[in-house]
Amino acid sequence: MLGCGFFCYINEVSIDYVLLWMVATSTIVGLVSTVWHAGARARGWVLVHGALLLGVLLGGVGHWANAGSVAFGFWIVLVVVPTVAARRALTATVRQDWVSAAAWARVLALFHPFDGNRQQATYFGYRSAVDAGELDRARALLAELGKSPNWSERARFERLRLDHDWASVVGLVQTEKGGQFDLFLAPLYLRALGEVGELDTMWRVYDSLPRNLRQHPLLRLQVSALGGLQSAALQVIERSLPGFPQDAARVWQASALQVAGKADEATSLLEKIAEGSNAHRDARCRLSSPLPATAPSSTDAREIVARFERCLAEEAAISAPVSKRPLVTYALAVVLIVVFALSVPGGSEDPRNLIKLGALVVPTGLVRGSILFRVFAAGFLHFGWVHLVMNLVGLLLLGRSVERLWNGRVLLWLFLVCNVATYALAIPLTAATEHEPKILLGASAGVMGLVGALATFAATGYLVRRNRVLGQRLLLVGLVLLLQTAFDLLTPISGFLLHALGFACGALLAIPLALGYWRRREHLRRESAVNG
């Protein structure tokens, strides 16, 4: 995201300096986000981000040789690798691929042995043993987990899950803990409430959870099925759980049928899957001990269910399924890489070569060729691999969000228009003369346009819904902009003008998109309320 716009001062700023700023920006945002969302439950990440930030500050103030390169290396090892491993492990758990989840958990524990990560692979091994019907091995792994302070309570509750003693799970939380529980145990407690038919309490507890946890697709599937909402359960599986095992999905659908009082349909479905595949110890349990046919009895629980179904309906009507790959984002990234590769033979850091390929020069009269071509081409050229990588990271992170929020056509339109408009506006606004010309290039204008579009979306949503999560996202965007501006103003080669124009262009272009999104959502909400 930190693109370079002006190259007449290129010798004054080293790649090491740029890397130092990039690590500092990532670390500050990561530290703020971790404290905000996880707090004491992620002390390890607070420690890692804090140590990295301290190292960056000492290296910058002390002008240590290669401080940026060293900090970048530590950032890759301590932040990027464990973050990728954690996300891969989470994706594998959604697919219930416990072997892959355990492998990624071991990578995570190697690079981030904090916050209970050293035992996570053991937990996934336990889940794999349960699915395989190896209950003795599962109990042995739980005994091992019980020795860890971070996992002892979870292991205690998992022993009850293994025996399908859901009443004891509910009793422990409600008597021993007074109804209070660590969020880590929320899915298990909600499952237990649904299994024993306490739907009113299940929906109240679900509604009390933080929004980001309530939106987790596995938790949504669980409460949908145990609440007897067959269509909602099917919708969550189809839209939010790509790769979810088919037999496991059928067990949850059958669970919803049992709770809804459709016992014959549920039995027919369960009998087809009870024999054969590993997972379906649960199917056999559902056949031998069916869920009670029940429904929420209290007014507040029924209102929570109505809101839950309305939210799913709104998302289905407005948003693309999460299984949809952000193909346009990837295609744009490939184009940037190909264009960079074409610049390498002539010198990716040679101004003459970059001008020949289409970099924008101000004043424009100093070079031949179509100005319109340069205004378009400049947004695809980069000065060296560091410049390219920074913009690629920004594009991949932000483009995926924009494409999934709207669609690929909107992403492409925003990126291209922000790039072209920014470079066109930069011509009269850039302070340059024939004796001190400026060269402008880089995709950072388009990337900052995506930042502006997401900021407009979050701001509009916050004003319409007063949603706390959107407010937090807006503040994080503000923090990123503050850090970007500090870098631009302190770095001679950085294009503050390009970044500011790109952000403003994206923010303005996204106004009708954001208003349309939230108006449709509000219309659906009112329509559902009337129909309900």
N, C-alpha and C positions, 0 to 999 in steps of 0.2 A: 504494500500500500504506500510505502514511503518512496515515491518516485523522484527521479532527478529531472529537472527541467532546464537548467542553465549550465552550459559547459565551458564558458570562457574562464571559469575559476576552478576547473576540475583538479588541478594539481594541489589546490589548497586543502582538499578534503580527501582522506584516504578511505579505502574500503573498510579498514579497521574501525574508523570512526562511525561509519554508517552501520556496521554490525553492532557496535556498542549501543547505538540508539535503538536499533531494532529489538535487541534483547531487553533493553530497559523498558521499552513500550510494552512488550509482551508480558514482562514480569510484573509491572505495575498493574496492568489490567487483570492479569491472572490472580494477583494477590488480593485486589479489591473484590473480584468476583468470588473467590474462595471464601473470604471472610464473610461476605454478604450472604452467600447461599448455604455454606456448610458450617462455618464457625468452628466450634470445638471438635466437631466430628471429622475435620480434615486438618488436624494439627501438622501432619507430615507435609502437606502441600503448602501450608503457611510457612513452615520452616524452609522448604526448598525455595519458594519464591523470595522469601526474606533474605536468605543467604545469597541468592543470585543478584538481587538488587543491591545488597551491600557490596558485593564484589564489583559490580558495574560502577557504582559510585566511587569506590576506592580507585579502580582502574582509570576512570575518567579524570578524577581530580588529580591523581598522582601521575597522569600521563604515562602509565606503564606501557612498555613495548608490547605490541600484539594483544592488548587488553580485549579488544573487540573480538578477535579470532578465538581467544581462549574462552571468553564469556559465551560466544556462539556455540562452541563445542560443548561446554557444560549445559547450555540450554537444550541442545539437541538430545543429550544423554539423559538429563534429569527431568525435562519437561515433555519434549516432543515424543520420545520413544514410549515412556509410560502412559502418556495420554492416548496415543494410538493403540497401545496394548489394551488399555482399559475399555476403549470403545469397541475394539474387536471382540473382547471377552463379552461385553454387553450384547453385541449383535449375535454372538453364538448362543447366549442364553435365551434370546428371543426365539431362536430356531430350536432350542432345547438340544443343541449339539454340545453336550457337556465335555466331551473329549477335547474339542477345539477350545472351548471356554477355559478348561484347565490349562491347556498349553499357553494360551495368551495370559492367563493369570500368573503363570510361572515367570513369563517375561516381565510382567508388571512388578512382581515381587522382587525380581533381580534389580530393577532400576529404581523402584520406589518401595522399599521394604518397610513402609509405615502404614498407619491407619488400618492395621489388620490384614494387609495385602499378602503377608507371608502365608496365611492360612486359607486364602481364598481358593487356591487350587485344590486343597483338601476338601473344601465344601463342594466344589464342582465334581470331584471324584465321588463324593457321597451321593450326589444327585444322580450321577451316572450308574452307580451301583443299585440305587433304588429302581431306576427304570429297567435295569437288566434283571431285576428280581433277586439280586445278591444281597439279601438282607443282613446276613452275618457280617459281610464286608462293610456294608453301610453303617452298622452299629459300631464297628471298630473305628471307622473314620470319624464318627460323631464323638467317640470317646477321646480321640486325638484332638479334635476341635475343642472339646470341653476343657482342655488344659490351657487354652489361650484366654487371657483376660478379655480380649476383644471379641471372642467368639463363644465364651462359655454360656452366656444367656441364650444366644441363638441356638447353640447345640442342645440346650435343655428343652427348648420349645420344639426343635426338630425331632427329638425323640418321641414327643407326643404326636407330631404329624405322622411319623413313621408307623405308629400304632393306630392311626386314625382316631386318636383320643381328643377330638375337637372340643368336647365339653370341658376337659381339663385345661386346654389352652385358654378358653374364655374365662374359666374360673380363676386361673392364675392372674390374668390381667385385671379382672374386675375386683378380686378380693385382695390379693397380695400387693398389686400395684395401684389399687384405687382407680382403675380405669385409665391410668397414664402408662405410656409405653414409648420406647425409642422408635423413631420413624423406621429404623432398620427392620423392626418387627411388624410394621403396619400391614404388609401383604398377608402375613401368616395369621394375624389377628382377625383381619377382615374375612379371610377364608374360613376361619373357625366359626365366626358369627354366622356366616351364610350356611355352613354345614349343619349347624344346630337349629337353623330356622329363625334366628333372631335378626330378621331383616330390618326392623326399625332401627336397631342399634347399629347394624352394619352400615346403613345409608347415612346415619348421623356421623359415625366415625369417619366414613369416607369423605363426607362434606367438610369435616374439620381439618383435613390434611392440607398441606401446602399445595398450591395450584399445580406446580410442576410435577408433584407426585401423583395428584389426581389425574393428570393427563397421560401418565405412563400407560402405554397400550396394554401391557399384561395385567395391570391393576384394573383397567377399564373392562377387559375381557372377564376377569374374575367376578367383579360385582355385577356385570351384565348377566352372566350365566347363573350365578347364585341368586340373583334377584328375579330370575324367570323372564328376562328380556331377551328372547331368542333372536329377534331381528337386530337388536343392538349388538349382541355378541357376534353375530355373523358379519355385521358391518365393521366392527373393530378388527376382526380377523382379515377380512378382505382388503381393508384400506390401510391398516396400520401395522400389520404383522406379516410382512413378506417373509416367506420361508418357514412359517410356522408349520410344524408337522401336521399332516392331514388327519391322522388318527386322533391326535391330542385335541385338535379343533373339534372333531366329532364328539369327543367325550364332553367337552364344554357345551356344545349344542344340545346334547342329550341331557345334561344337567339342567339347562334352561327349560327344556321341555318338561322334566320332572317337576320343577318348582312351579311351572305354569299349569300343572295338573294334566298334562298330556302324557300319561304314563305309558300307554301302548306304543306311541310313536317313539318315545325314549327307549323303551325296551328293544324294539325292533332295530333301532340304530346301534345300541350298545352290543347286541348279540353279534352283529356283523364284525365288530372289532375286538371283542373280548378275547377271542382266541388268536394266537399268533404273535403280533408284534409286542415288543418289550413294554411299551408304554402302558400296556393296558391292564396292568394291575388296577389302575383307577377305574377302567371300564368294568372290570369284574366286581370291584367294590360298589360301584353305582348299581349294578344288577342285584347284588346281595343286600345292600343297604341303601335303597333309593332315598333321595332327598325328599323332605316333606313338601307337599303342595301347599304353598302359602303365599302371602302378599303383604306388603307394608300395611299396617293398620292405622298408624297415626297420621294426622294431617301434614305435619312437618316432613315426615319421611316420604310421603307421596309427592310433596312439592319438590323435594330433592330429586326424586326419580324423574319427575317431569322436566326439571332443569337439565338433568343429565341427558335425557333423550333429546331435548331441544338442542343442546350443545352439539351432540353427534350429528343431528340433522343439519345444523348450520354449517358444520365443517364439511359434511358431505356435499352440500350445495355450493360451497365457495372454494374450498381448497382441493388441490390435487392430492391423490393418495401418496403416502410417503414411499411406497414401493417404486414410484416413478423416478427413473434415473435422471439426474440433471444433465441431459445430453448436450444442451446448448452451452452450458458452462464448460464442459469438457472440450467441446468443439472449439470454442474461443481460445481456451488454453493451448490447444494443439496449434491453432493458427499463429498465436504469439511465438510459440517455440519454433515453428517452421520459418517464420519471418526472421527470427533471430539467427537461425542456422544459415539462412541465406546471406546474412550480414557478416558472418564469421570469416569467410575467405578474404574479404577486403579489409577486415579489421572492425570488430564490433565496438571498439573504442576509438576509432579513427573518425574525427568529425567530417573529413572530406568524403569518406565512404558513406557515412550516414546521410550526409546532404545529398549525395548522388542517389541514394535509395529512396529519398522522399522526406527527410527531416525538414521541419519548418524553420526558416531563417528569418529573423527580424533585424533590420528592415527587409521586406520581401523583394525589393528591387535588386538586391545583391546577387540573386541566383536566378537562373533560367528555369523554365518549366511552369506548369500550371499550378497556381496557388491553391486551387480547389483540390488538386491531387495531393498536395503536401498537407493541407488541412486534414485530409482523410488518412493519409499514410503515416503521419507523425505518431498517431495513437497506437501503432503496431510495432514501432521501432524502439530499441532499448540500447542504452549505453552500458554494455558489459553484462555479464551473467548475474551479478548481484542485483542490478536494477531490474532485470527480467524476473528473477526469483521472487523478489519482494512483491512485484505486481501480480505474479502468478499466485502467490499465497493469498493476497487480497481477493483476487478474482475467484479462486476456488472456495474460499470461505464465504464470501458474500454472494457470489453468483448462485450458489446452491440454494441459499435462503430466498433470493428473489425469484428464482425459477420455480421453486416449490410453492411459494406464496401466490404467485400469479401464474406464469407459464414461460416457456422458452422464448416465445416471440416477444414478450414484454422485456425479458432480460436483454435480448439482442438489440431491441429498439432503444432501451435506456443506455446501454453501453455505447452504441454507435453515435446516438444523438449527443450524449454528454461529451464524448471525445471530439466530435466535429465542431459542436457549438463552442466548446472551451477553447479549442485552438483558433477558431475564427475570431472569437472575442479577444483572445490574447494578443492578436496582431496590433490593434490600436492601443492596447493597454500596457504593452511591454515597453519599458524604458530602454531603448537601444538606438545606437547611431551607426553610421557607416564605419566609424573607427572602433566602436565597441559593439559589434553585433551579438545577438543571442541566438542560440540553437535550442529549439523546443522539440521534445519528443517524449514518448512513454505512454503506457496505458493507464497511468495513475489518474488521469482526468476521468476516464470511464469508470475506474474502480471507485474513485471518490463519488462519482455519480450514484453508484449503487449504495454507498454509505448514506448519501442524502436521501435516496428513495426509502431505505429502511427506517431512517430517522423520521421521515414524514409519516410513514405507516404507523410507527410506534406512537408518535405524538398525536396523530388523529385518533387512533384507538384509545389512547389514554384519555383524551378529551371526551370521547363518546361514552366509554365504559368506566372510566376512572379505575382501570385495571392496574393493580399494584405491580404485576410482573412486567407489563408494558412500560410502566414508569421506571422500573429498574433498568430495563433495556435502554430506555432513552438516556438515563444518566450514564450508563456505560458508553453509549455512543458519544455523549458529551465529553467523557474522559478521554476517549480515543482521539477526538478532534482537538482537545487541548494539547495532548502530547504531540500530535501531528503538527499543530501550529508551532509549538515550541521548537520542534526539529527544523521546520521550514525556516523560521526566523533566525535560528542560530547557525544554519548551514548555508553557505554561499551558493552551492550548486542546486539546492532543492527548490522546486518550483512552487512556492507558496501561492502564486497567482493561479497556476493551473489547478492546484488542489482546491482552492477556494471556489473557483469558477465551476469546476466539476461537481463539487458538493452542492452548490447553489442550483445548478442546472438539474441535477437528479432530484433534489428536494422539490423543485417547482413542477417538474414533469410528473412526479408521483402523486401530486395533490389529487387530480381526478381519479387516479387508480385507487388511492387509499380511501377517498370519500365513497367511491363506488363499492369497494369491499365492505366497509363498515355500514353503509346504508343497506346493502343487501342482507347483511347479517342482522341488522336491527329489524328489517322487514320480516325476515324469517322468524325472529324471536317473537315479534308481535303476532304474526300469523299463527305460530304454534300455541301462543297463550290463548288466542281466541278459540282455536280448534280444541284446545285442551279444556 
